[in-house]
Amino acid sequence: RGTGFCSKTDFLRACRNVGFTGDAAKLFRKLQPETGRRLITLRDFDTKAYLALSRGDYRMLSESNKPAERSLLYMSFEERQSSGFFHQIRRAWDASDREEFAKACHAEEPDWVIDTVEEFELLCLRKYGSITQAWRQCLDWDHNGRLTFNELCAACRRLGYAGDLKALWAEFGGKEHGHLTLKELDPQADELIKSFLELLTLRYGHLDIAWKKGFGKDPHDTLDRGELEKALAVLGYPHSAKKLFKALIPDKGKVLLTIWDLDPSCSRERARGGGAAAGAVSEPKSPGHVGKRGHTLGAEDGTVGPPAGPSAGAVSWVKHLRNAMRNQFGSTTAAWRAALGLQSDAPFVQFGRILRECQFQGSVKELWREISSTADKAGTAADPASRGKDAEASPPGGENDLSMTSLAAIDPQVQAIVNSTRECLLARFGTLLKAWKQCMAVARQKKAESCNKDGLANAQNGAGVAKGQPRIDEANFDSFCQHFELDLKNPQRSFKLLLARPMQQRCLVMGDFEALLLGVPVADRPTVWGEADPIPPEVVSRQFFEQQQKDFSGKNKAVTSLDGFRAMLIKQFGSLWSAWRNFLDEDRNGVLTQQEFGKCCQQYGFRSVNAVWSLLDAAQTGQISLSNLDPAVTELFGELDRLLNERYGSVRKGWTKCFENPEPRSPQVDQKKFVRQCKVLGFSGNAAQLYKLVRPESG
């Protein structure tokens, strides 16, 4: 009683008492504001009455239903004046002050008031379900993670606490530290949430990535208690998942969590469109509270991430950076190359590119100081002579500050693997370019043997992938290492570190071998990489160059056939589906006009636009669709689209539940899993062919 919530049992009993003859259970379901809510409030029952009560307008409770008022044209001057809002609200206030109205509304002074610490905590539990939610929704009104005495007084008035506020402030320890945190109000809940967010930070570094990879959920999806317990058991959460769920649930009676409920500071950052680092905390501004600080939920005073300092339990900022680089790009080498290319060293200003690209949410100065101290101990700092004018771009402060950093300072283990792989290839082949050619030779030999074994003639001279630029997959790279007996401890790890886009790319190209140049001085790189084979003296003649020019010009052929146009798109984008979505249909309206087609062809240098368009638009309708470009994928995808809509209601929900959630849970689906789940769905077409037709890019 007095909680402001009404359960289904209470609602059914009240309906019986007032003589309601309809289906009370069905009415309760209709009044529920959202799926999963088990309680309703006055706002759900009568929104107008709730709003009137919140602003002190008691007319809706005391006045009877009156007939419609007359038009102002038929009123006298006094009637028009008295019908204004000012006079109506004054009459309502006068009526609310009468003793009879107070008795009717049960507003008389109670026999007891809430004036002790225990009753204060019970009041928070009755109104919000937990101390954590009372802190988030009422006490910490400005969401800065701290509660001053003035803020406590205002919050207690909102709650309805009538006791001694100074005694309450002293009881929770406000006099000692100058402010209160959640740790003083509920130490157990603070420890549960703090451990949970620190676990997500260490494992994923980013709240969006934790929600998607750790819990396997879409940002718009919800999480129930069973799913939370299962995920935390896998992550190794040391405390009770049931108690954590109860602390995180935003409203009493709600049974589902969203990504917005995990950490308020991350939720506000997401609402502003920024990054959401899991476990965003900050040091309190009061120096008297250092060392006794709990997890300051919603802290937004400039520093996010784990607490910094020399304490034994402090989490490394460099480790957070490595996690952010891997989560965003797949590996630290890929992140370094995406932001800085093949630079071996980077000054502080350029180092900021990596932080922006990886959405690092932490103290940049503390991170730089930690890198500096690590480089000092390991001896990985750049040579002062090679720093140049960028040496002045370092941040001020600290004895161990350096002017340049490198991949070895951020991830020494990965740099050691890159160095060992490079040294092994150089010891065996002399240059990296020769190593790549030998790797391609092994891949061609393996492809030829595979084709001969299957009875296939005219094996393609490639590396087991599509025509075009030579590529090496992981199996061919492993065979290359075994064939030449290379002393690599983990060839699979070396292969993944060489990939420029590990989260999308499956094969190596020659440019990916450039990752082995990281850590090599710029002056030595031409020798390590190796130059192209010199032209023999006997072919250096006029006839030779004329033949070279003729061969080169012969490759520049205009696309005049539809098959040639399709082959060019497949070579460029990997599939016709990818070319349509990412190149041709830029506005995503499903159709392409001749003018739009001409602009796209001009952008990529396609010739004979009119000839190709006439072949695509054979019916001369003035526009084409994907069915004109690739009828096969349209037919196959149409069936898959129909099955997902029939079973799950939409393609998006169907993809999440049918393809991402089954084991192994991942937002990226490989061909084997795609084919398996298509069979489960009842897809009658060639699932393997559909997978190849809709792949986003070649390789």
ZAMARGU-4260 file (C-alpha; in steps of 0.2 Angstrom, whole numbers, plus 5000, padded with zeros to 4 digits):
<rodrens>
0) 5000/5000/5000 | 5006/5017/4996 | 5019/5012/4983 | 5010/5020/4968 | 5010/5003/4959
5) 4996/4991/4957 | 4998/4972/4953 | 4986/4961/4943 | 4979/4953/4959 | 4976/4970/4967
10) 4968/4977/4951 | 4956/4961/4950 | 4951/4963/4968 | 4947/4982/4966 | 4937/4978/4950
15) 4926/4966/4960 | 4924/4978/4974 | 4917/4992/4963 | 4906/4980/4954 | 4915/4979/4937
20) 4906/4966/4926 | 4919/4965/4911 | 4935/4955/4909 | 4946/4963/4922 | 4961/4953/4917
25) 4960/4958/4899 | 4958/4976/4904 | 4974/4975/4915 | 4983/4968/4900 | 4977/4983/4889
30) 4983/4995/4902 | 5000/4988/4903 | 5012/5002/4896 | 5025/4990/4888 | 5029/4971/4886
35) 5036/4963/4902 | 5028/4976/4914 | 5019/4967/4928 | 5013/4983/4937 | 5003/4998/4932
40) 5002/5016/4939 | 4990/5030/4940 | 4998/5037/4924 | 4994/5021/4915 | 4976/5021/4922
45) 4972/5039/4919 | 4985/5050/4912 | 4975/5066/4913 | 4972/5063/4932 | 4990/5059/4935
50) 4996/5075/4926 | 4982/5085/4936 | 4988/5078/4952 | 5006/5081/4948 | 5003/5100/4946
55) 4991/5101/4961 | 4975/5103/4950 | 4963/5094/4961 | 4948/5098/4951 | 4948/5082/4941
60) 4946/5073/4958 | 4933/5083/4966 | 4922/5090/4953 | 4908/5080/4945 | 4906/5078/4927
65) 4897/5093/4920 | 4889/5096/4904 | 4898/5105/4890 | 4900/5123/4894 | 4891/5137/4884
70) 4901/5146/4870 | 4909/5162/4875 | 4898/5171/4864 | 4883/5167/4875 | 4891/5171/4891
75) 4891/5187/4901 | 4906/5197/4906 | 4907/5189/4924 | 4904/5172/4917 | 4918/5173/4904
80) 4930/5180/4918 | 4926/5166/4930 | 4928/5153/4916 | 4947/5157/4914 | 4960/5146/4921
85) 4966/5158/4935 | 4949/5158/4943 | 4946/5139/4941 | 4963/5135/4949 | 4960/5147/4963
90) 4943/5139/4966 | 4952/5122/4966 | 4965/5127/4978 | 4952/5134/4990 | 4942/5118/4989
95) 4958/5108/4993 | 4961/5118/5009 | 4944/5113/5016 | 4943/5100/5029 | 4929/5090/5020
100) 4940/5088/5005 | 4955/5083/5015 | 4945/5069/5023 | 4938/5063/5006 | 4956/5062/4999
105) 4963/5054/5015 | 4975/5069/5016 | 4974/5071/5035 | 4990/5070/5045 | 4996/5052/5047
110) 4999/5044/5064 | 5017/5041/5060 | 5030/5049/5048 | 5045/5042/5039 | 5059/5049/5049
115) 5073/5036/5052 | 5086/5029/5041 | 5078/5012/5040 | 5061/5020/5035 | 5071/5030/5022
120) 5078/5014/5014 | 5061/5006/5014 | 5053/5021/5006 | 5066/5020/4992 | 5062/5001/4990
125) 5043/5004/4989 | 5044/5018/4977 | 5058/5012/4965 | 5061/4994/4969 | 5079/4995/4974
130) 5091/5008/4981 | 5101/5008/4965 | 5086/5014/4955 | 5081/5027/4969 | 5099/5033/4967
135) 5098/5034/4948 | 5080/5041/4946 | 5078/5052/4962 | 5093/5055/4973 | 5107/5058/4960
140) 5096/5071/4951 | 5110/5079/4940 | 5119/5062/4937 | 5136/5067/4942 | 5139/5052/4954
145) 5139/5062/4970 | 5126/5069/4982 | 5128/5085/4991 | 5118/5090/5006 | 5108/5102/4997
150) 5104/5089/4984 | 5100/5077/4997 | 5087/5089/5005 | 5079/5092/4988 | 5078/5073/4984
155) 5071/5069/5002 | 5057/5082/4998 | 5053/5073/4982 | 5053/5056/4991 | 5042/5062/5005
160) 5055/5059/5019 | 5050/5070/5034 | 5064/5066/5046 | 5079/5075/5052 | 5090/5078/5036
165) 5106/5083/5045 | 5104/5067/5055 | 5102/5057/5039 | 5116/5065/5031 | 5128/5061/5046
170) 5121/5043/5047 | 5127/5039/5029 | 5144/5048/5032 | 5141/5064/5022 | 5150/5075/5036
175) 5166/5065/5034 | 5168/5066/5015 | 5157/5081/5010 | 5146/5071/4998 | 5138/5054/4997
180) 5139/5040/4983 | 5130/5024/4980 | 5143/5015/4990 | 5137/5023/5006 | 5119/5020/5003
185) 5120/5002/4997 | 5138/4994/4997 | 5132/4977/4991 | 5123/4984/4975 | 5138/4996/4972
190) 5150/4981/4972 | 5139/4971/4961 | 5137/4984/4948 | 5156/4989/4949 | 5162/4971/4946
195) 5150/4969/4932 | 5155/4985/4923 | 5173/4982/4926 | 5171/4964/4919 | 5163/4971/4903
200) 5177/4984/4902 | 5191/4971/4903 | 5183/4959/4891 | 5176/4971/4878 | 5180/4989/4882
205) 5165/4996/4874 | 5147/4995/4880 | 5140/4992/4862 | 5152/4978/4858 | 5149/4970/4875
210) 5130/4970/4872 | 5132/4963/4854 | 5146/4951/4857 | 5144/4946/4875 | 5125/4945/4876
215) 5122/4942/4857 | 5109/4956/4857 | 5104/4969/4844 | 5105/4987/4852 | 5086/4988/4851
220) 5084/4970/4859 | 5080/4966/4877 | 5088/4954/4890 | 5079/4944/4903 | 5086/4937/4919
225) 5089/4919/4912 | 5099/4926/4897 | 5109/4938/4909 | 5113/4923/4921 | 5119/4912/4906
230) 5130/4926/4899 | 5138/4930/4916 | 5142/4912/4919 | 5152/4912/4903 | 5161/4928/4907
235) 5165/4922/4924 | 5156/4935/4935 | 5160/4932/4953 | 5144/4938/4961 | 5125/4933/4960
240) 5118/4937/4943 | 5100/4937/4951 | 5105/4951/4963 | 5113/4961/4949 | 5098/4959/4938
245) 5087/4966/4952 | 5099/4980/4955 | 5099/4985/4936 | 5080/4983/4933 | 5074/5001/4930
250) 5056/5000/4936 | 5047/4989/4949 | 5038/4976/4940 | 5048/4976/4924 | 5056/4960/4919
255) 5067/4965/4904 | 5083/4975/4903 | 5089/4986/4888 | 5106/4992/4884 | 5101/5009/4892
260) 5099/5001/4909 | 5117/4995/4911 | 5126/5011/4915 | 5117/5029/4915 | 5133/5038/4909
265) 5135/5026/4894 | 5116/5029/4890 | 5118/5048/4890 | 5133/5047/4879 | 5124/5035/4867
270) 5109/5048/4867 | 5121/5062/4862 | 5128/5051/4848 | 5145/5048/4856 | 5155/5032/4861
275) 5149/5022/4876 | 5164/5015/4886 | 5158/5001/4897 | 5161/5005/4916 | 5163/5023/4914
280) 5168/5030/4931 | 5178/5045/4937 | 5187/5050/4953 | 5177/5061/4965 | 5181/5079/4965
285) 5182/5079/4985 | 5200/5074/4991 | 5193/5068/5007 | 5184/5053/4998 | 5199/5046/4989
290) 5201/5028/4993 | 5184/5025/4999 | 5175/5028/4982 | 5163/5016/4975 | 5157/5015/4958
295) 5151/5033/4954 | 5136/5029/4942 | 5134/5042/4929 | 5150/5051/4932 | 5153/5064/4918
300) 5166/5075/4925 | 5179/5072/4911 | 5188/5055/4915 | 5180/5039/4910 | 5187/5021/4912
305) 5195/5012/4927 | 5202/5022/4941 | 5220/5027/4938 | 5235/5027/4950 | 5248/5016/4957
310) 5237/5005/4966 | 5240/4986/4964 | 5222/4983/4958 | 5223/4997/4945 | 5218/4992/4927
315) 5231/4996/4914 | 5226/5010/4902 | 5237/5002/4888 | 5227/4986/4890 | 5211/4996/4887
320) 5218/5003/4872 | 5223/4986/4865 | 5205/4980/4868 | 5198/4995/4859 | 5210/4992/4844
325) 5205/4974/4843 | 5187/4977/4845 | 5186/4990/4832 | 5198/4983/4819 | 5201/4965/4824
330) 5220/4967/4828 | 5232/4980/4834 | 5242/4979/4818 | 5226/4982/4808 | 5222/4997/4819
335) 5239/5004/4818 | 5240/5003/4799 | 5222/5010/4797 | 5227/5025/4807 | 5245/5028/4803
340) 5250/5017/4789 | 5267/5009/4790 | 5274/5022/4802 | 5286/5014/4814 | 5284/5028/4827
345) 5271/5041/4830 | 5271/5057/4840 | 5258/5062/4852 | 5247/5072/4839 | 5247/5057/4827
350) 5244/5045/4841 | 5227/5054/4844 | 5222/5047/4827 | 5222/5029/4834 | 5212/5035/4849
355) 5199/5043/4838 | 5198/5028/4826 | 5196/5015/4840 | 5184/5026/4851 | 5195/5025/4866
360) 5186/5032/4881 | 5199/5036/4894 | 5213/5047/4901 | 5224/5051/4886 | 5238/5058/4897
365) 5238/5044/4909 | 5239/5032/4894 | 5253/5041/4887 | 5263/5041/4903 | 5260/5023/4905
370) 5266/5020/4887 | 5281/5031/4892 | 5286/5021/4907 | 5284/5004/4898 | 5295/5010/4884
375) 5308/5016/4896 | 5309/5000/4905 | 5308/4989/4889 | 5320/5001/4879 | 5307/5003/4865
380) 5307/5022/4864 | 5312/5030/4848 | 5329/5036/4845 | 5330/5055/4848 | 5339/5057/4832
385) 5324/5050/4822 | 5311/5060/4831 | 5313/5076/4821 | 5302/5091/4823 | 5287/5081/4829
390) 5296/5079/4845 | 5289/5095/4852 | 5271/5087/4850 | 5272/5077/4866 | 5261/5081/4881
395) 5268/5090/4895 | 5272/5083/4912 | 5280/5067/4919 | 5298/5062/4921 | 5295/5047/4909
400) 5287/5056/4895 | 5293/5052/4878 | 5291/5061/4861 | 5287/5046/4850 | 5278/5029/4853
405) 5277/5013/4842 | 5267/4997/4840 | 5280/4989/4851 | 5276/5000/4866 | 5257/4997/4864
410) 5258/4978/4860 | 5275/4971/4862 | 5269/4953/4860 | 5261/4957/4843 | 5277/4966/4838
415) 5287/4951/4843 | 5277/4940/4832 | 5278/4952/4817 | 5297/4952/4820 | 5299/4933/4821
420) 5289/4931/4806 | 5299/4943/4796 | 5315/4936/4801 | 5310/4919/4797 | 5305/4923/4780
425) 5320/4934/4777 | 5331/4920/4783 | 5323/4907/4770 | 5320/4918/4755 | 5330/4934/4757
430) 5316/4947/4754 | 5298/4948/4757 | 5293/4949/4739 | 5302/4933/4735 | 5293/4925/4750
435) 5276/4931/4743 | 5280/4923/4726 | 5284/4907/4734 | 5268/4907/4744 | 5259/4910/4728
440) 5268/4896/4719 | 5263/4884/4734 | 5245/4890/4733 | 5244/4887/4714 | 5251/4870/4716
445) 5239/4865/4729 | 5224/4872/4719 | 5230/4861/4704 | 5232/4846/4714 | 5214/4849/4721
450) 5207/4851/4704 | 5216/4835/4697 | 5209/4826/4712 | 5191/4831/4709 | 5193/4827/4690
455) 5192/4845/4685 | 5201/4851/4670 | 5209/4868/4666 | 5212/4873/4684 | 5213/4891/4687
460) 5230/4899/4690 | 5226/4907/4706 | 5226/4904/4725 | 5209/4896/4728 | 5199/4912/4727
465) 5190/4923/4714 | 5199/4929/4698 | 5208/4945/4699 | 5221/4950/4711 | 5231/4935/4718
470) 5225/4930/4736 | 5231/4918/4749 | 5219/4910/4761 | 5223/4903/4779 | 5225/4885/4773
475) 5237/4890/4759 | 5247/4900/4771 | 5248/4885/4783 | 5253/4874/4768 | 5267/4886/4763
480) 5274/4886/4781 | 5274/4867/4781 | 5281/4865/4764 | 5297/4876/4767 | 5297/4870/4786
485) 5297/4888/4792 | 5300/4890/4811 | 5284/4899/4815 | 5276/4895/4832 | 5259/4900/4827
490) 5256/4902/4808 | 5238/4905/4811 | 5241/4920/4822 | 5254/4927/4810 | 5241/4926/4796
495) 5228/4935/4806 | 5240/4949/4811 | 5244/4952/4792 | 5226/4955/4787 | 5222/4973/4784
500) 5204/4970/4789 | 5203/4954/4800 | 5184/4957/4804 | 5179/4956/4785 | 5194/4949/4776
505) 5198/4931/4773 | 5213/4931/4762 | 5229/4939/4760 | 5235/4950/4746 | 5252/4956/4742
510) 5250/4973/4750 | 5246/4964/4767 | 5264/4958/4768 | 5268/4976/4771 | 5263/4974/4789
515) 5280/4965/4791 | 5289/4981/4788 | 5282/4988/4805 | 5297/4990/4816 | 5310/4991/4801
520) 5319/5007/4799 | 5314/5017/4783 | 5331/5016/4775 | 5331/4997/4776 | 5314/4994/4770
525) 5318/4993/4751 | 5331/4980/4755 | 5319/4970/4766 | 5305/4971/4754 | 5315/4968/4738
530) 5313/4976/4721 | 5305/4969/4705 | 5316/4958/4694 | 5327/4969/4682 | 5324/4968/4664
535) 5336/4957/4654 | 5348/4968/4643 | 5343/4958/4628 | 5325/4964/4628 | 5329/4982/4631
540) 5325/4987/4613 | 5312/4997/4603 | 5302/4982/4598 | 5301/4976/4616 | 5294/4993/4622
545) 5281/4994/4607 | 5275/4976/4612 | 5274/4981/4630 | 5263/4996/4625 | 5253/4986/4614
550) 5249/4973/4627 | 5245/4986/4640 | 5233/4995/4628 | 5225/4979/4623 | 5220/4976/4641
555) 5210/4993/4641 | 5194/4986/4633 | 5178/4994/4633 | 5163/4984/4641 | 5151/4981/4627
560) 5143/4965/4633 | 5132/4962/4648 | 5142/4947/4654 | 5158/4958/4653 | 5149/4972/4663
565) 5144/4959/4676 | 5162/4952/4677 | 5169/4969/4680 | 5157/4972/4694 | 5161/4955/4702
570) 5180/4959/4701 | 5178/4976/4709 | 5165/4973/4722 | 5165/4954/4725 | 5147/4951/4719
575) 5133/4959/4709 | 5123/4960/4726 | 5137/4970/4734 | 5139/4981/4718 | 5120/4985/4718
580) 5119/4990/4736 | 5136/4999/4738 | 5138/5006/4721 | 5123/5007/4709 | 5108/5009/4720
585) 5115/5023/4731 | 5099/5030/4737 | 5092/5013/4741 | 5076/5015/4733 | 5077/4998/4723
590) 5077/5005/4706 | 5090/5014/4695 | 5087/5027/4681 | 5098/5029/4666 | 5105/5045/4673
595) 5110/5037/4689 | 5118/5023/4679 | 5128/5035/4669 | 5135/5044/4684 | 5140/5028/4692
600) 5149/5022/4676 | 5157/5038/4674 | 5164/5037/4692 | 5173/5021/4689 | 5177/5024/4671
605) 5165/5012/4663 | 5163/5014/4644 | 5149/5011/4632 | 5136/5016/4644 | 5122/5016/4632
610) 5126/4999/4625 | 5126/4991/4642 | 5110/5001/4647 | 5101/4995/4632 | 5105/4977/4636
615) 5099/4979/4654 | 5083/4989/4650 | 5077/4977/4636 | 5059/4982/4640 | 5063/5001/4638
620) 5055/5006/4654 | 5068/5019/4659 | 5073/5011/4675 | 5081/4994/4680 | 5081/4984/4696
625) 5092/4970/4704 | 5082/4957/4694 | 5088/4965/4678 | 5106/4964/4684 | 5106/4947/4693
630) 5090/4937/4691 | 5098/4922/4701 | 5101/4931/4717 | 5084/4940/4716 | 5075/4923/4715
635) 5085/4915/4729 | 5085/4930/4740 | 5066/4932/4737 | 5063/4915/4744 | 5074/4918/4759
640) 5066/4935/4762 | 5048/4927/4762 | 5053/4913/4774 | 5061/4926/4787 | 5045/4937/4786
645) 5033/4922/4788 | 5042/4915/4803 | 5049/4930/4812 | 5039/4945/4806 | 5054/4954/4798
650) 5071/4951/4790 | 5080/4960/4803 | 5073/4950/4817 | 5074/4934/4807 | 5093/4937/4803
655) 5096/4940/4822 | 5087/4925/4828 | 5090/4912/4814 | 5108/4917/4809 | 5117/4927/4823
660) 5110/4919/4839 | 5113/4900/4835 | 5130/4893/4841 | 5143/4900/4838 | 5135/4916/4842
665) 5142/4930/4831 | 5136/4945/4821 | 5147/4938/4807 | 5140/4922/4798 | 5152/4911/4788
670) 5146/4900/4774 | 5145/4884/4784 | 5134/4892/4797 | 5124/4901/4784 | 5120/4884/4774
675) 5116/4875/4790 | 5103/4888/4796 | 5095/4889/4779 | 5091/4871/4780 | 5084/4874/4797
680) 5073/4888/4790 | 5067/4877/4776 | 5076/4886/4762 | 5074/4875/4746 | 5087/4884/4735
685) 5106/4883/4734 | 5111/4891/4750 | 5130/4890/4746 | 5127/4899/4729 | 5116/4912/4738
690) 5130/4915/4751 | 5143/4918/4737 | 5131/4929/4727 | 5128/4941/4742 | 5145/4942/4749
695) 5150/4960/4753 | 5167/4960/4745 | 5179/4949/4736 | 5189/4938/4747
</rodrens>
